[in-house]
Amino acid sequence: MKGNKFKDLWTLILLCGSISMSLFAQKEAKVWKTFKKDSKRGVKSVLVDYSRAGYAFGEKEIPDVAQLNYPYFNIIDFGAIPNDTIADDEAIHAAIRAAEEAKRGVVFLPKGRYVVCKGVRYKGFEVNHSNIVIKGEGAGPGGTEIFMQDYMRHDKAVFKWIGPHMFTFRPEGLDYDAFCSTNTASRPYKITSPITKFSSEGSYEIEVKDASQFVGLTHIVLVMPYNKECVKDFLGDVPTRPQWERINNKGITANEIHKIKAIKGNTIVFEHPLLTDVKPKFGWYVAPHEVISECGFEDIHLIGNFQEKFVHHKNKIHDSGWKGVNMAHVSNGWIRRCVFTNVNYAARVTGSISSSVVMNIIDGKQGHGSVEMTFGTRNFTGLWLDKTDYGQWHGIDASHMAAGNVAWRIFAPQGRGFDLHSGYTRATLYDCYEGYNMTGNGGNYKVEPHHMKGFTLWNFKQTGPAVKGYDYWSMKPKKENVNSKYWGFAVAKPVVVGFHGSETTFVASSIGYKESLGKKVVPESLYEAQLEYRLGKRPLWLDNILKEWKDWRRVVLSEYVN
């Protein structure tokens, strides 16, 4: 008996020691400790505060549609017939229009397969009103399927990769093709006002010449036109490559979308802080930014019909023949619990703010891309699983003046890696990302670099071959690239913390800050830690969505996904 007590005591001592050693081995990252100290002192830190990305700026969960008390518009009531070979486009269009006329509603697609895009020149479905949700009865076995039989025609598109999505949410009258073909700084805004006073990163307000023009608006966009004088502010002291025509000839442009909290005289107060210093000498001005809000797409299996082996930029069909869902100029939008099969692209969030793409799977044949976050501010892609046969050509993308965006808990072990598709991107977090390579590259060499200041790679797990001496800002091409205009990824002084998996090493001078290369750090997720720190407690939606993702994925994968 005494021996058993001694044995139990010794077991307890060993257990406590093991726990202590484990906790000791998982000390907080130094840069995280510094961030908390800097936040308390109100000074700029090495880490950007990324915690405001996503639906409702991360402060509350995406709503349960059943609790919204919206009227339902069942597509069967408008003539759709599941599980036949007759196209159901007209019924879906009619249900969407009915929901818009009611000013809110759920366009409901019951269980079964619905055929769309059958042998016609096609632009897809559009939602132009706030408070509209397109909802199926589950993306798993026995749920709702939308089968895109033929590819989307886009003969007038300037580029192969610019084509319509099957579903697009956007304000009525927004010229989507023009939006994709130009950048914010070159758009002819009808109403503008110059910013007249310096506002620092982290500030909640700006001063303009005439704020009265924006009274009654919910959102505005801050725009900095192209100029060379600002290059050091956005890139630091790094040199530019000679083939970067746009940045060398025109300089840099930038924008940020903000939600208005109040207007006091000529001062505009925002709900959330600036992501950059706004200097009047660089020509910053303000313009209205039209959005629709509280729009969703969920619980649907969207199936394309792309059956070929993907060839990058082969033609319009390969690049963008089958595209899924686009949230264009949407505030508080979401795409969740969907499966995308045999598509070139799954989703795009463009010109939007505080919108989320969460809990989704892509499978089937390899296609062009995964999720794009472009032109917008503080958008969010999380809990994404790439199960395509070779992995999508491009991973999760933040590009084209996107600012403050986050990719969180992404699983793409076969894909080429994450993507930063050039175009003056800044302040991006790739958090707990598992990918084959450290990057999927992207963007024409003339419009590089791929990312300006403010990029953080946190606890990235590389599953592909290790690279020795990876250079995030190479100024000379390697021997194998000597005849190419693409010299590799270009990110201005990134923060790399907790990089693990493959034993890749980096050129130290190309990194702004590095810590714990080869081993994960604590906190595991920077986004979660920053959100909890800002709110003073861990929001319930984080644990709810992590549990739901685990359960939902188990059901879908057990019987459904290739």
Backbone torsions as a table, in degrees:
resi	resn	phi	psi	omega
1	MET	NA	-46.9	178.7
2	LYS	-62.2	-39.6	178.9
3	GLY	-60.3	-39.2	179.5
4	ASN	-65.6	-40.2	178.4
5	LYS	-62.9	-43.1	179.1
6	PHE	-62.6	-40.7	179.8
7	LYS	-63.9	-42.7	179.1
8	ASP	-63.9	-40.0	179.4
9	LEU	-64.4	-42.6	-179.9
10	TRP	-65.3	-38.0	177.3
11	THR	-62.8	-40.9	179.4
12	LEU	-64.7	-41.5	179.0
13	ILE	-61.6	-45.0	179.5
14	LEU	-63.4	-40.1	179.9
15	LEU	-63.9	-45.5	179.3
16	CYS	-62.9	-39.5	178.4
17	GLY	-64.1	-40.2	179.1
18	SER	-63.9	-42.8	178.7
19	ILE	-63.2	-43.0	-179.9
20	SER	-62.4	-42.8	179.4
21	MET	-63.1	-39.5	-179.3
22	SER	-64.7	-43.9	179.3
23	LEU	-65.4	-37.6	179.4
24	PHE	-63.1	-39.7	-178.1
25	ALA	-71.4	-17.4	-176.7
26	GLN	-112.8	47.8	176.9
27	LYS	-65.9	154.0	178.2
28	GLU	-61.9	145.0	175.8
29	ALA	-61.2	140.9	-179.5
30	LYS	-59.9	-40.8	-176.8
31	VAL	-67.9	-27.8	176.5
32	TRP	-71.6	-41.7	176.1
33	LYS	-60.4	-42.2	179.7
34	THR	-64.4	-39.8	179.0
35	PHE	-58.7	-44.1	-179.4
36	LYS	-65.3	-40.1	178.1
37	LYS	-65.4	-44.7	-179.7
38	ASP	-63.2	-37.8	179.6
39	SER	-63.6	-40.6	179.5
40	LYS	-66.0	-34.0	-178.6
41	ARG	-86.3	-10.3	-180.0
42	GLY	73.3	31.2	179.7
43	VAL	-113.9	158.6	-179.4
44	LYS	-68.1	136.4	-176.6
45	SER	-113.6	168.9	176.1
46	VAL	-61.0	-40.3	-179.9
47	LEU	-88.2	134.5	169.1
48	VAL	-73.0	148.3	173.1
49	ASP	-84.2	104.8	-177.0
50	TYR	-94.6	6.3	-166.6
51	SER	-71.3	-8.4	-177.6
52	ARG	-95.9	12.2	178.7
53	ALA	-78.8	144.4	172.2
54	GLY	102.7	178.7	-176.9
55	TYR	-51.2	130.5	179.1
56	ALA	54.3	31.2	179.3
57	PHE	57.0	30.9	177.1
58	GLY	78.7	2.8	-171.4
59	GLU	-89.9	-15.1	175.0
60	LYS	-154.1	164.6	-174.7
61	GLU	-80.9	158.2	173.2
62	ILE	-61.1	136.0	-173.6
63	PRO	-68.5	150.3	169.6
64	ASP	-77.4	117.7	-174.0
65	VAL	-58.2	-34.0	-178.8
66	ALA	-61.7	-23.4	-177.9
67	GLN	-95.7	0.7	-178.7
68	LEU	-81.2	-15.4	-179.3
69	ASN	59.4	37.1	176.0
70	TYR	-85.1	148.4	172.1
71	PRO	-68.5	147.1	179.8
72	TYR	-99.8	139.8	176.8
73	PHE	-122.8	94.0	-175.4
74	ASN	-76.7	124.1	-175.9
75	ILE	-64.5	-22.1	176.7
76	ILE	-65.2	-34.5	177.4
77	ASP	-67.8	-14.7	179.8
78	PHE	-106.0	11.5	172.9
79	GLY	109.9	-3.0	179.3
80	ALA	-70.6	143.2	177.2
81	ILE	-126.9	115.3	-178.9
82	PRO	-73.1	153.0	170.0
83	ASN	65.4	27.8	170.9
84	ASP	-120.1	-170.4	-178.1
85	THR	-107.0	6.2	-179.2
86	ILE	-87.2	136.4	-178.1
87	ALA	-66.1	140.5	-177.1
88	ASP	-109.9	18.7	-175.7
89	ASP	-58.9	-47.9	-175.4
90	GLU	-61.8	-37.8	180.0
91	ALA	-66.3	-41.0	179.9
92	ILE	-67.9	-43.2	175.9
93	HIS	-57.0	-46.0	-176.9
94	ALA	-64.2	-40.0	179.1
95	ALA	-65.6	-39.3	177.9
96	ILE	-63.9	-45.7	179.7
97	ARG	-62.2	-38.3	179.1
98	ALA	-65.2	-40.9	178.2
99	ALA	-64.9	-38.2	179.3
100	GLU	-68.3	-38.2	177.5
101	GLU	-64.2	-31.6	177.6
102	ALA	-80.7	-4.9	177.9
103	LYS	73.9	-1.8	176.3
104	ARG	-172.3	158.5	176.7
105	GLY	158.3	165.6	176.0
106	VAL	-108.7	117.1	172.9
107	VAL	-84.9	108.2	-167.9
108	PHE	-102.7	128.9	177.5
109	LEU	-114.1	102.3	-179.5
110	PRO	-64.0	173.7	-179.7
111	LYS	-54.7	147.4	178.4
112	GLY	126.5	173.9	179.1
113	ARG	-103.2	133.0	178.9
114	TYR	-119.6	129.6	-177.8
115	VAL	-92.1	132.8	176.5
116	VAL	-136.2	168.5	174.4
117	CYS	54.0	55.6	-175.5
118	LYS	-106.2	101.5	172.2
119	GLY	63.1	31.6	-178.9
120	VAL	-132.4	158.2	170.0
121	ARG	-73.2	126.4	-160.8
122	TYR	-134.1	139.7	175.7
123	LYS	-117.3	-3.5	177.6
124	GLY	86.3	-172.2	-178.5
125	PHE	-99.0	144.8	179.2
126	GLU	-125.5	140.1	170.3
127	VAL	-116.7	122.8	-176.3
128	ASN	-116.3	13.7	-175.1
129	HIS	-131.7	149.0	176.0
130	SER	-67.8	163.5	172.7
131	ASN	61.4	40.3	175.6
132	ILE	-120.4	129.3	177.9
133	VAL	-122.2	128.3	172.5
134	ILE	-97.8	117.0	-168.9
135	LYS	-131.4	133.4	173.1
136	GLY	-100.7	-169.6	-179.1
137	GLU	-111.7	34.7	176.7
138	GLY	113.4	139.1	179.4
139	ALA	-94.0	0.4	-178.7
140	GLY	-92.0	-163.7	-177.7
141	PRO	-56.6	131.4	177.8
142	GLY	73.5	16.2	-177.9
143	GLY	-96.6	-145.6	-176.4
144	THR	-100.5	126.6	177.7
145	GLU	-119.9	135.1	169.9
146	ILE	-114.3	117.0	-177.1
147	PHE	-103.5	114.6	177.9
148	MET	-87.0	99.1	-170.4
149	GLN	-70.2	-43.5	-179.3
150	ASP	-118.3	160.3	-176.8
151	TYR	-73.9	159.6	-178.3
152	MET	-81.1	125.7	179.2
153	ARG	-79.6	137.5	175.7
154	HIS	-151.8	58.5	-175.4
155	ASP	-62.6	-27.1	-176.5
156	LYS	-87.2	-7.9	-178.2
157	ALA	-63.9	141.1	-178.1
158	VAL	-69.9	-39.6	-176.0
159	PHE	-116.2	154.2	-179.2
160	LYS	-61.3	-33.9	-172.8
161	TRP	-88.0	-4.5	178.5
162	ILE	-99.8	106.2	178.6
163	GLY	-145.6	166.8	-178.1
164	PRO	-71.0	152.5	172.6
165	HIS	-92.6	159.0	177.6
166	MET	-64.2	-38.0	176.5
167	PHE	-128.0	128.0	178.0
168	THR	-129.1	129.0	173.3
169	PHE	-104.4	121.0	179.9
170	ARG	-162.4	154.8	175.2
171	PRO	-62.1	146.2	-179.5
172	GLU	-63.0	134.4	178.1
173	GLY	92.2	-10.0	177.4
174	LEU	-68.7	122.8	-179.9
175	ASP	-81.2	95.1	-173.6
176	TYR	-65.4	-42.4	-179.2
177	ASP	-62.0	-42.2	177.9
178	ALA	-66.3	-36.4	179.9
179	PHE	-61.6	-41.2	-178.6
180	CYS	-74.5	-24.9	-173.5
181	SER	-91.1	-10.8	-179.1
182	THR	-129.2	170.4	176.2
183	ASN	-107.5	165.9	-173.4
184	THR	-57.8	-40.5	-174.2
185	ALA	-67.2	-21.1	-177.5
186	SER	-100.1	4.4	-179.6
187	ARG	-80.9	140.2	-178.1
188	PRO	-82.7	84.1	178.6
189	TYR	-69.3	139.9	-179.4
190	LYS	-79.0	-31.0	-178.9
191	ILE	-124.4	124.6	176.6
192	THR	-143.6	160.6	173.0
193	SER	-150.2	129.6	-178.9
194	PRO	-68.8	147.2	174.8
195	ILE	-82.3	130.3	-169.2
196	THR	-107.4	-8.9	-175.2
197	LYS	-139.6	143.1	179.3
198	PHE	-63.8	134.6	172.7
199	SER	-128.9	130.1	-175.3
200	SER	-86.1	158.0	171.8
201	GLU	-52.4	132.2	-177.4
202	GLY	97.3	-13.6	178.4
203	SER	-73.6	152.4	-179.1
204	TYR	-104.0	7.9	-176.7
205	GLU	-151.2	157.6	174.5
206	ILE	-133.9	160.4	176.6
207	GLU	-117.2	129.4	-178.2
208	VAL	-121.4	169.4	-178.3
209	LYS	-67.6	-41.7	-178.5
210	ASP	-143.9	96.6	-178.9
211	ALA	-82.1	-12.0	-176.8
212	SER	-62.3	-24.6	-179.6
213	GLN	-66.4	-17.7	-173.2
214	PHE	-108.4	4.3	177.2
215	VAL	-63.0	132.1	-179.6
216	GLY	93.0	-10.5	177.8
217	LEU	-84.6	155.7	177.0
218	THR	-98.1	-30.8	-176.1
219	HIS	-138.2	149.3	172.9
220	ILE	-134.6	164.3	174.8
221	VAL	-120.2	133.2	173.8
222	LEU	-92.7	129.2	-174.6
223	VAL	-126.6	131.9	171.3
224	MET	-112.7	115.6	179.5
225	PRO	-66.1	164.2	176.4
226	TYR	-53.7	132.6	170.0
227	ASN	-161.2	150.4	-177.5
228	LYS	-85.7	-20.9	-175.1
229	GLU	-65.8	-23.3	-174.2
230	CYS	-92.1	-1.9	-171.1
231	VAL	-56.0	-43.9	-179.1
232	LYS	-64.0	-34.7	179.1
233	ASP	-61.4	-35.4	-174.4
234	PHE	-99.1	-21.3	-179.5
235	LEU	-113.2	-17.7	-173.8
236	GLY	80.4	-146.4	-174.3
237	ASP	-94.4	9.4	-177.3
238	VAL	-75.6	145.2	177.1
239	PRO	-79.7	162.9	177.2
240	THR	-103.4	154.0	178.5
241	ARG	-77.1	147.6	-175.8
242	PRO	-64.1	-26.0	-177.0
243	GLN	-85.1	-0.1	178.1
244	TRP	-81.2	82.1	-171.5
245	GLU	-61.7	-44.5	-173.1
246	ARG	-66.4	-47.8	-176.5
247	ILE	-71.2	-33.2	179.5
248	ASN	-74.2	-32.4	-177.0
249	ASN	-93.4	-35.6	-173.5
250	LYS	-113.7	-24.9	-176.6
251	GLY	97.1	-145.8	-173.4
252	ILE	-121.4	146.4	171.3
253	THR	-124.9	156.8	-178.7
254	ALA	-153.9	159.8	172.8
255	ASN	-152.0	159.7	173.0
256	GLU	-143.3	135.9	175.6
257	ILE	-97.7	136.2	-179.1
258	HIS	-135.3	148.2	173.0
259	LYS	-90.4	131.1	-177.4
260	ILE	-81.2	131.2	174.3
261	LYS	-97.1	-40.8	-179.1
262	ALA	-162.6	158.4	173.0
263	ILE	-126.3	121.7	-178.1
264	LYS	-124.4	103.0	-174.6
265	GLY	65.1	-122.4	176.8
266	ASN	-102.9	16.2	176.6
267	THR	-101.5	128.6	177.0
268	ILE	-106.2	122.9	-178.7
269	VAL	-101.6	133.8	-177.8
270	PHE	-101.3	158.7	173.2
271	GLU	-69.6	-31.2	-175.3
272	HIS	-138.8	157.7	-168.3
273	PRO	-75.6	161.7	175.8
274	LEU	-66.2	149.5	178.2
275	LEU	-98.7	-1.3	-179.8
276	THR	-153.3	163.2	170.4
277	ASP	-70.4	132.2	178.4
278	VAL	-108.7	108.9	-175.8
279	LYS	-108.7	118.8	-179.5
280	PRO	-54.4	-30.3	-177.3
281	LYS	-65.1	-16.8	177.8
282	PHE	-91.1	5.6	174.3
283	GLY	83.3	18.2	179.8
284	TRP	-57.3	139.7	173.4
285	TYR	-143.3	171.5	-177.1
286	VAL	-119.6	144.0	176.5
287	ALA	-141.8	156.9	175.5
288	PRO	-64.1	147.2	176.0
289	HIS	-128.8	105.0	-176.7
290	GLU	-76.7	135.0	177.4
291	VAL	-139.0	158.3	160.4
292	ILE	-108.3	159.2	-171.8
293	SER	-135.0	162.9	176.4
294	GLU	53.8	52.5	177.4
295	CYS	-113.0	142.2	-177.5
296	GLY	-140.6	158.4	174.9
297	PHE	-138.7	118.8	-171.7
298	GLU	-153.8	156.8	171.8
299	ASP	59.6	44.1	-178.4
300	ILE	-134.1	140.9	171.6
301	HIS	-100.2	108.4	-177.7
302	LEU	-97.9	118.1	-172.5
303	ILE	-115.0	119.9	172.1
304	GLY	-87.1	-175.4	-178.4
305	ASN	-130.3	33.3	178.8
306	PHE	-83.1	114.1	-173.3
307	GLN	-116.7	-2.2	-177.3
308	GLU	-86.1	167.9	171.0
309	LYS	-77.9	124.6	-172.4
310	PHE	-65.1	134.0	173.9
311	VAL	-125.0	119.6	-174.4
312	HIS	-62.4	125.4	179.0
313	HIS	60.1	26.9	177.3
314	LYS	-66.1	-48.8	179.5
315	ASN	-165.5	-178.1	-177.8
316	LYS	-66.1	-31.0	-179.4
317	ILE	-68.0	-46.0	-179.9
318	HIS	-67.6	-39.7	-175.4
319	ASP	-77.6	-38.2	-173.8
320	SER	-158.3	32.5	179.5
321	GLY	-70.2	-35.7	179.6
322	TRP	-125.4	103.7	179.8
323	LYS	-122.0	146.5	-170.8
324	GLY	-86.4	-94.8	-169.2
325	VAL	-124.3	136.9	179.4
326	ASN	-125.5	125.6	172.2
327	MET	-104.4	102.3	-176.1
328	ALA	-111.7	118.5	-177.1
329	HIS	59.0	55.9	180.0
330	VAL	-121.1	133.9	172.1
331	SER	-105.4	133.8	-179.0
332	ASN	54.4	52.6	173.8
333	GLY	-102.3	167.0	178.6
334	TRP	-155.2	151.0	170.6
335	ILE	-131.2	117.2	-174.6
336	ARG	-146.9	155.6	176.6
337	ARG	51.4	47.4	178.3
338	CYS	-119.1	155.0	171.4
339	VAL	-117.5	133.9	178.6
340	PHE	-117.0	122.2	-175.5
341	THR	-122.1	134.3	175.3
342	ASN	53.6	48.4	178.4
343	VAL	-118.1	154.7	176.0
344	ASN	-76.4	-41.5	174.6
345	TYR	-136.3	145.4	178.1
346	ALA	-89.8	-52.9	-171.6
347	ALA	-150.7	154.2	174.4
348	ARG	-139.2	137.9	174.4
349	VAL	-122.2	107.3	-171.0
350	THR	-129.8	133.2	-178.7
351	GLY	63.5	20.5	-174.4
352	SER	-106.4	170.5	179.1
353	ILE	-141.4	141.1	176.3
354	SER	49.7	49.1	178.3
355	SER	-121.1	153.8	-171.1
356	SER	-131.0	142.1	169.3
357	VAL	-119.1	106.2	-171.3
358	VAL	-136.8	147.1	176.1
359	MET	58.0	65.3	-179.4
360	ASN	-136.2	156.9	179.9
361	ILE	-129.9	140.6	171.6
362	ILE	-119.7	135.3	-177.3
363	ASP	-146.0	-173.5	-180.0
364	GLY	86.4	-142.5	-177.6
365	LYS	-76.2	146.2	174.3
366	GLN	-59.1	139.4	177.2
367	GLY	-128.7	-164.7	-172.0
368	HIS	-75.0	-52.6	-174.8
369	GLY	-146.0	178.9	-175.7
370	SER	-109.7	-87.5	177.4
371	VAL	-126.6	131.7	176.7
372	GLU	-108.5	132.6	170.9
373	MET	-117.9	103.2	-172.4
374	THR	-127.9	149.2	174.1
375	PHE	59.2	-3.5	-173.3
376	GLY	-105.8	-178.2	-175.0
377	THR	-133.2	130.0	173.7
378	ARG	58.2	49.0	172.2
379	ASN	-100.8	172.1	-163.0
380	PHE	-148.8	130.0	170.3
381	THR	-123.8	125.2	-177.4
382	GLY	-146.3	158.2	177.1
383	LEU	52.6	62.8	-177.4
384	TRP	-116.9	133.3	179.9
385	LEU	-123.6	122.0	177.2
386	ASP	-98.7	110.1	179.4
387	LYS	-115.5	18.9	177.6
388	THR	-65.9	162.7	-170.9
389	ASP	-61.8	-34.9	178.2
390	TYR	-120.6	2.4	-172.7
391	GLY	82.3	141.2	-179.2
392	GLN	-59.4	148.2	-178.9
393	TRP	-58.7	-43.4	174.4
394	HIS	-114.8	140.4	175.4
395	GLY	-84.6	-158.0	179.9
396	ILE	-62.0	130.3	-170.7
397	ASP	-117.5	135.3	166.6
398	ALA	-123.7	122.6	-173.0
399	SER	-159.8	177.8	173.1
400	HIS	53.2	65.6	177.7
401	MET	64.9	16.7	172.5
402	ALA	-63.5	142.5	-177.6
403	ALA	-141.5	133.9	174.9
404	GLY	73.9	24.9	-177.6
405	ASN	-92.6	158.1	-174.6
406	VAL	-135.3	136.2	167.7
407	ALA	-114.5	121.1	-166.5
408	TRP	-128.8	125.9	176.9
409	ARG	52.0	64.8	-179.5
410	ILE	-103.1	136.0	-178.2
411	PHE	-122.4	103.6	-179.4
412	ALA	-139.9	63.5	-171.5
413	PRO	-65.5	-19.0	179.5
414	GLN	-101.4	-18.9	-174.9
415	GLY	-68.5	166.3	-178.5
416	ARG	-66.9	-20.4	-179.5
417	GLY	132.5	-167.8	178.2
418	PHE	-79.4	167.4	-175.2
419	ASP	-129.9	136.2	169.5
420	LEU	-128.0	101.2	-163.7
421	HIS	-88.8	34.8	175.1
422	SER	67.8	-173.6	176.6
423	GLY	87.4	38.5	170.7
424	TYR	66.6	43.7	176.2
425	THR	-77.5	146.9	178.4
426	ARG	-152.5	160.0	174.4
427	ALA	53.7	61.8	-178.1
428	THR	-118.9	138.5	176.2
429	LEU	-115.1	126.8	169.2
430	TYR	-111.9	110.0	-162.7
431	ASP	-120.9	120.1	-179.8
432	CYS	55.5	53.9	-177.1
433	TYR	-104.0	128.3	176.2
434	GLU	-110.3	117.1	-176.8
435	GLY	-146.7	160.1	-176.7
436	TYR	-66.5	-46.4	177.1
437	ASN	-116.0	172.6	178.3
438	MET	-78.7	-9.3	-176.4
439	THR	-161.3	152.8	171.3
440	GLY	-108.7	5.1	-179.3
441	ASN	52.4	-160.5	179.1
442	GLY	133.5	157.5	177.5
443	GLY	92.8	139.9	177.6
444	ASN	-61.4	141.5	-176.1
445	TYR	-58.4	-25.9	-178.2
446	LYS	-70.4	-24.4	-175.7
447	VAL	-108.8	13.1	174.0
448	GLU	-72.3	164.5	18.3
449	PRO	-79.5	171.2	-176.9
450	HIS	-77.1	-28.9	179.2
451	HIS	-156.1	138.7	175.3
452	MET	-87.3	-156.2	-176.5
453	LYS	-65.8	153.7	172.4
454	GLY	100.8	14.8	179.5
455	PHE	-91.0	132.2	178.3
456	THR	-126.0	129.6	175.0
457	LEU	-111.2	109.1	-171.1
458	TRP	-117.6	120.7	-179.8
459	ASN	50.3	48.0	175.7
460	PHE	-79.1	134.1	177.2
461	LYS	-110.2	115.4	177.9
462	GLN	-91.9	127.5	-178.8
463	THR	-102.3	-9.7	-178.9
464	GLY	-93.9	-173.4	-177.5
465	PRO	-60.8	144.1	178.7
466	ALA	-70.3	150.8	177.5
467	VAL	-120.0	133.7	177.7
468	LYS	-96.1	128.8	176.5
469	GLY	67.1	46.6	178.7
470	TYR	-67.7	129.3	-174.7
471	ASP	-111.6	116.0	179.7
472	TYR	-79.7	-4.1	179.0
473	TRP	-150.6	59.4	-177.8
474	SER	-71.5	140.0	179.0
475	MET	-109.9	-3.3	174.6
476	LYS	-133.1	135.1	178.4
477	PRO	-71.4	149.0	173.2
478	LYS	-70.4	166.9	-176.8
479	LYS	-54.8	-41.6	-177.7
480	GLU	-71.4	-14.9	-178.9
481	ASN	-112.3	13.2	-172.0
482	VAL	-63.2	-27.0	178.7
483	ASN	-99.7	8.6	-177.8
484	SER	-106.2	150.8	175.2
485	LYS	-88.8	-5.6	177.6
486	TYR	-103.5	110.4	-177.2
487	TRP	-97.6	3.6	-176.5
488	GLY	113.5	177.0	-175.2
489	PHE	-62.0	144.9	178.1
490	ALA	-134.0	105.0	179.6
491	VAL	-126.2	126.1	-174.8
492	ALA	-75.2	105.5	172.9
493	LYS	48.2	63.0	-179.5
494	PRO	-69.5	161.3	171.0
495	VAL	-99.4	121.3	-177.5
496	VAL	-121.7	113.0	-176.0
497	VAL	-132.5	129.2	175.0
498	GLY	74.7	22.7	177.8
499	PHE	-65.2	129.4	-176.5
500	HIS	-150.3	-176.0	-174.4
501	GLY	95.5	-113.8	176.4
502	SER	-65.4	150.9	-175.1
503	GLU	-88.3	54.6	177.2
504	THR	-71.0	141.6	174.7
505	THR	-117.7	161.2	-173.8
506	PHE	-126.8	152.2	170.5
507	VAL	-72.1	114.1	-171.9
508	ALA	-56.8	-37.7	-176.2
509	SER	-69.2	-16.2	-179.1
510	SER	-89.5	-3.5	-177.0
511	ILE	-112.4	136.8	179.3
512	GLY	-76.1	-40.8	178.0
513	TYR	-152.2	135.7	176.6
514	LYS	-135.8	147.4	179.6
515	GLU	-156.3	139.1	173.4
516	SER	55.0	49.9	175.1
517	LEU	-73.1	125.7	-177.4
518	GLY	103.1	-7.0	-177.4
519	LYS	-150.9	138.5	177.9
520	LYS	-63.9	157.0	178.6
521	VAL	-117.9	169.3	170.9
522	VAL	-112.0	133.8	3.6
523	PRO	-71.2	151.1	-179.2
524	GLU	-62.3	-44.2	179.8
525	SER	-114.7	120.5	177.6
526	LEU	-68.1	-40.5	179.7
527	TYR	-58.5	-48.3	-179.8
528	GLU	-61.6	-43.4	-178.1
529	ALA	-65.5	-43.1	179.7
530	GLN	-66.8	-38.6	178.9
531	LEU	-65.1	-45.1	178.7
532	GLU	-63.4	-40.6	179.9
533	TYR	-64.5	-43.2	-178.7
534	ARG	-66.7	-41.9	-176.5
535	LEU	-83.7	-13.6	-179.6
536	GLY	85.3	-4.3	176.0
537	LYS	-162.1	159.1	-179.9
538	ARG	-75.7	121.3	-179.2
539	PRO	-66.0	139.8	-175.5
540	LEU	-60.6	-30.0	-175.0
541	TRP	-64.4	-27.7	179.7
542	LEU	-62.9	-50.0	-179.9
543	ASP	-68.5	-35.5	178.9
544	ASN	-63.4	-44.5	-175.8
545	ILE	-73.6	-32.8	176.7
546	LEU	-65.5	-40.8	177.5
547	LYS	-68.5	-42.9	-179.8
548	GLU	-63.1	-40.8	178.6
549	TRP	-60.4	-43.9	180.0
550	LYS	-62.6	-46.1	-178.1
551	ASP	-70.2	-44.6	-178.0
552	TRP	-64.5	-43.2	-179.1
553	ARG	-63.9	-37.9	179.1
554	ARG	-62.0	-42.8	-179.9
555	VAL	-66.0	-45.5	-177.0
556	VAL	-67.7	-46.7	-175.3
557	LEU	-70.3	-28.2	-175.3
558	SER	-63.5	-30.5	-174.8
559	GLU	-129.1	-9.7	-159.1
560	TYR	-120.0	-53.5	-169.5
561	VAL	-81.5	139.4	179.9
562	ASN	-63.1	NA	NA
